[in-house]
Amino acid sequence: MSSWKRKIARLAEKLSGTVITHPAEIHQLPERVLLRRFFADFEVDCVFDVGANKGQYARQLRDDIGFQGHIVSFEPIPYVYVDLAKRASTDPKWHVARQALDREAGPAIFNVMASDVFSSLHRPAEDQPSRFSQTNTISTSIEVTRATLATEYVRWRDELGFKRPFLKMDTQGNDLAVFEGAGDMIAHFVGLQSELSYRPLYAGIPGFAETLQAYEARGFRLTGLVPSNAGHFPDLHEIDCIMYRTDAALRLAGPSA
């Protein structure tokens, strides 16, 4: 749905108390409804958008969620970054960085796939479903600069002054490494959204259960599971989890009786 149509739809939603969406975007509806409530209740004031590609998630935050705070988008592929930066250039609260985030900092080889949305620090799994064999295949490999979420959190906090950030990861198999690269700084994020691999498309990456357990071990609790794409019926390959930090929720609720 175009930006101006979404603005009209949001006004109609407020007036009618209903939710309006395009048929092609129905799979995004659970995510939109949950994020609207989450961002309001947890007073999110900044989103770290890791694996931003061309800024699809940031545009959804602006157009469909109504989020008006800061967005920091990370994208390592040079030609994709150029497109991302152009889209962000008219939004003073949308910031971009040409970096890959990982467990550790330093140079690395990044695999650019035939369809750039599948690009990853990891190689495609040899046993990936055949439906992805044309899109999730390496087109070229480039050297990229990696940073950690710990250093990027401090950098952007000092520059932007946010208090209640939210972490969004869509790094094609590298979400857990990004999360672990935050170290103790992860405690400052009030919530996160991460893609879980039910049937991994990349070699050697953790499965959904291991990833969820790692997030829970660091103080995050599941609030919802939402589709990450339109799906590949009848199979489920990936799904997004949305989680909150329990101490952040307690601060919002105030002292118990």
N, C-alpha and C positions, 0 to 999 in steps of 0.2 A: 504494500500500500504506500503510495507516495506521501511525502511529508505533509503537504497541504491537506490531503484527504485524511491523514491521521489526525491532524489538528481539528478538523471538523468533526471527526468521529469521537475524539476525546471530549469535545464540547457537548455533543449529543449524548455521550455516556453520562456526563455529569447531570445533564438535565433530565434524563430518563431513568437513570439508575441501572442501565443495562450495559452489556459489554458488546462492542462491535468489532468484528474482524473479517478480513478477507478469507474466502474459503481455502485459499492456498496457504494461509497462515494459521489454520485452526490448531495445528500441532504446537504452536507457540503460546496458545492461550493459557495453559496451566502455569507456565513459566512467568508470563506477564502478571497474572493475578497474584501469584505468590510473591514475586519481587516487589510489586507495588506495596503490598502490606509489609514485607520485610524491611524495605528501605524506609518506610514511614515509622514503623515501630522501633527499629534499631537506630534511627536517626543517622543513617549513612551519609557521610559528607564527601567521600572520595572513593572511586573505584579503580583498582589496579586491574587493567584489562590485558592479561598476558597471553600472547598468541593472537594478536588482534586481527591479523590478515588485513582486509581493507576497511575495517572499522564497523563491521556489521552489528556487533554487540553494542558498541557505543551509540550507534544510531538508534538501536532498539531502546536503549536507556533514555535517550532524549525524546524520541517520538512516541513510544508506547508506554514507558514507565513513568515519564514525566520527571525524571531525575535532573536536577539543575546544578548539582555539585561538580567537583573536579573529576575528570577521567584521565588516567595516565595509561596510554596504550603502548605496548611493546610488540615490535614486529621486526625480525631480522633480515628478511629477504629484501634486497635493495629496491627492486622495481615495484614490489608490493608496498614497501614503506613510502615511496614517492606518492603513490595513489592515496595511501592513508594520510600522509601529511597534508596533501591537498584538501582532502575532505575535512580535516580538523582545523584548517587555517582560518575558517570563518567563525570558529567557536573559541572564545578566549579561555574557556575552562577545560578545553580538551587538549591534552599535551601528549606528545609522541616521542618515542625513543627507539632508535634502530638497534635493538639488542635482543638476544635470546636470553631468557633466564634459566638457570640450572642450579644443580646442587653446589657447584663451585664455579668460580670465575675463570676466565681465560679463553683463548681461541679454541675453536672446535669446528669440525666438519658438519655442515648442515645439508640435509638431503631435500632438494626441491623436487616435488613430485609433478607428474603430468598435470594434475589438478592441484594448484598451489595451496588449496585449503587443507590438503593432506600432508604438507611438508613438515619435516620432523628432524630432530637430532637422531632419531632411530631409523633403522632400516625396516622396510615392510616385512611382515612375517611371511615365511615361505608357505604356510598353510592358511593364508588369509582367504576369505570367501572369494570365489571367482568373479562375483559381481564388481569387485574393486580392482581387478587385475589391470584394467586399462587406466584407471585414475590414480590409484595408489602405487605407482611405479616410479622409480627414480629417473627424472629427466636430466638433472645435473646436480653436482655437489659443489658447495661453495664454503669458504671459510668465513665464520661469523665470530663476533665478539660476544662472549657470555658474561653476564653479571649475576649476582645473587639477589634474591628478594630482600635479604637483610640490608645490604648496602643501598639498594634502590629505595627501600622504605625510608631510611634515614635521609637520603638525598631529597626526596620529594616532600617528606614531612617538613623539613627545614625550609623548603622553598614555598610550599603552599599552606602550611599551618593547619592541616586537617586534624581531626580528633578521632573520627570513627570510620576508618576505611573498611572496604569490602574487597575481597580477592576473587577475581574471575580468572579461571585457567582453562585454556583450550589449546593445549600444546602437543596434541597428537602423540600421546603416550608418555609425556614427560611431566605431567602434573605433579606427581608425588615428589619428583626431584626438585621442582620449583618450590613446592611447599617446604621440603626439608632444608632448602637453601635459605629459608627465612630465619632459621635458628630461633632464638628467643624472641625475635621481633614478631613472630606469628601471633603472640599473645595480644598484640595491639589491634588485630583485625577482628571486627565484630562478627564477621561471617565469611563464607566462601561459597563459590560455585565451581564444581569440577566435573570433567567428563570421566565417567567410569566405563572401563572396557569389560563388557560381558564376554565378548569373543574378541580378544586382542587382534588388532590389525598390524601391530608392529612387533618386531622380534625382541624377546627378553624383557618385556614390560610387566609390571605387576597387574594382577587381576583386580576386579572390583572389590572383592572381600578384603584383600590385603590393603588396598588403598583406603577403604573406609575405616578399617581398624587403625591405621596410622593417623588419620585425621582425628578419630575419637580419642586416641591416646594423648593427643595434644590439647584436649579440652573442647573439641567441637562436637555438636550433637545434630543429628539429622532432623531437618524440618520438612523436607520433601524431595521426591524424585520426579523429574520432568523430562520430556523428550528433548534430545539435543538436535534432532533433525526430523524430517518428515517420515522417517522410518523406512524399513526394507522388509515389508510384510512378506512372509510370515515370521521372519527371524528378527531377534533383537541382538544388536551388536554393541550399541553404546547407549548410555543414558546419563543425564546430568544429576548430580546431587547438589542440594542447597543446604548448607549447615550454618549453625550459629554457635558462638562461644557462650557457654553457660554463665560465665561471670559477667558477660555483657548483658545478658538477659536479666540477671539479678540486679544490675545497676539500674536498668529501666524500670523494673518492678518496684524498686525501693526496698526498705527493710521489711522483713517478714513480721507478722503480728505475733 
